[in-house]
Amino acid sequence: MSFQVSVGKLAPRVRDLILAFTQNGSRFVGESEKDKEEVNGWIEKTGQGELINEELNSLLVPKTYLVNNHLTAADVALYGALHPVISSLQPQQYYSHPALTRYFDHIQSRPLVRESATAVTPPFEPVQFNFENAPKIERKVEAPKKKDKNTKPNAGSAQPTPAETINAQASSVVDQAAERKEKKEKKEKKPKEKEQADNSQKKKSTNAGGKAAQPEDAGEPVPSMIDLRVGHIVDVIKHPDADGLYIEQIDIGEETGPRTVVSGLVNYIPIEEMRDKYLVAVCNLKPASMRGVKSFAMVLCATSKDGKEGGIELIQPPPGSKPGERVYFEGAEFENATPLSQLNPKKKIFETIQPGFITLESREAAWTNSATKSVHRIRTKDGICLAPTLVGASLS
């Protein structure tokens, strides 16, 4: 069945939405024959039976878009068909379908979708979700893996082939809203309640011998406290309110889906070079709002020794790396250490370590110990992380 025939069988309002959207270019119908077939198949499915169910939610867990890794008419068709149903749901109903809710909210926020939605009569109004009371989803830090003493990295082994990427795997929107709610509740605590909570925590942190347990960030800052992981940019747009900022969706292998990350790279790296890139992400910095958008990680970049004007590049993990893979510092004291769950901004751990970050003559990313002058390369289990061209660059 052709694209035109499939679209013609849809409800008139959804059909008009797709026709308005596809005026933006034929690429949205599918770039390859396989893509066109999948887009057409999804358009046919949108008119068949109940759409909101566990099967569709499960299918959307690993997906940012239905076909390939970019927006197509298939997404717009599903959005249009879902709109009247989702707009009538109560919070508890869409909480129970987090992947579907995350997907719908992402599609409706895309500029071309919003433009097409307002061109239809009556227009598709944005659906407002109440995420304030959403159940909190905890993020987990990957446990360090012990090295096999009998195996040397890259010893005669072929480089692994690039893996299938895992896109958004659950509702990052729900997760981020829940974190905002938790922060708000902490601020609203009464002094007495706060004092009771502090006293209770002190009791829990005291061992049988009466000695208080040491906090996980006790002692001098060391690089292994920083949680570095392989990330994959599955979506990137320019910040609507800041000319120099990108908003990226970065998959770091978490069940909660990709993290929203804001990076000041617009003037240094073209958006075409950001799309679909694998990188190294700093994952345990405290989330921070940047021009109204909360950022949940930081991309590790190399800045030329001549300054930003000399160039900025993304640090790249070894070929074949998978989202979420642990990135660590060479050295017996660092390789098997567990990073902190979150860096305490008051202790300035990252700021203390960062001046030692460099790229070597080989372009390899590394940290140098200012006291011992020892060099610790930054790597995954499969190889060393590199800057594409910059030597002697600082990392941040």
Secondary structure as GFF3:
##gff-version 3
##sequence-region A 1 396
A	DSSP	alpha_helix	3	8	.	.	.	ID=ss1
A	DSSP	alpha_helix	12	22	.	.	.	ID=ss2
A	DSSP	three_ten_helix	26	29	.	.	.	ID=ss3
A	DSSP	alpha_helix	33	45	.	.	.	ID=ss4
A	DSSP	alpha_helix	54	60	.	.	.	ID=ss5
A	DSSP	alpha_helix	73	86	.	.	.	ID=ss6
A	DSSP	alpha_helix	91	95	.	.	.	ID=ss7
A	DSSP	alpha_helix	98	109	.	.	.	ID=ss8
A	DSSP	alpha_helix	111	118	.	.	.	ID=ss9
A	DSSP	alpha_helix	172	187	.	.	.	ID=ss10
A	DSSP	alpha_helix	191	204	.	.	.	ID=ss11
A	DSSP	three_ten_helix	223	225	.	.	.	ID=ss12
A	DSSP	beta_strand	228	238	.	.	.	ID=ss13
A	DSSP	beta_strand	246	251	.	.	.	ID=ss14
A	DSSP	beta_strand	259	263	.	.	.	ID=ss15
A	DSSP	alpha_helix	271	274	.	.	.	ID=ss16
A	DSSP	beta_strand	278	282	.	.	.	ID=ss17
A	DSSP	beta_strand	288	290	.	.	.	ID=ss18
A	DSSP	beta_strand	293	295	.	.	.	ID=ss19
A	DSSP	beta_strand	298	299	.	.	.	ID=ss20
A	DSSP	beta_strand	301	303	.	.	.	ID=ss21
A	DSSP	three_ten_helix	308	310	.	.	.	ID=ss22
A	DSSP	beta_strand	312	314	.	.	.	ID=ss23
A	DSSP	beta_strand	326	329	.	.	.	ID=ss24
A	DSSP	alpha_helix	332	335	.	.	.	ID=ss25
A	DSSP	three_ten_helix	345	347	.	.	.	ID=ss26
A	DSSP	alpha_helix	349	353	.	.	.	ID=ss27
A	DSSP	three_ten_helix	354	356	.	.	.	ID=ss28
A	DSSP	beta_strand	357	359	.	.	.	ID=ss29
A	DSSP	beta_strand	365	368	.	.	.	ID=ss30
A	DSSP	beta_strand	375	380	.	.	.	ID=ss31
A	DSSP	beta_strand	383	384	.	.	.	ID=ss32
A	DSSP	beta_strand	394	395	.	.	.	ID=ss33
###
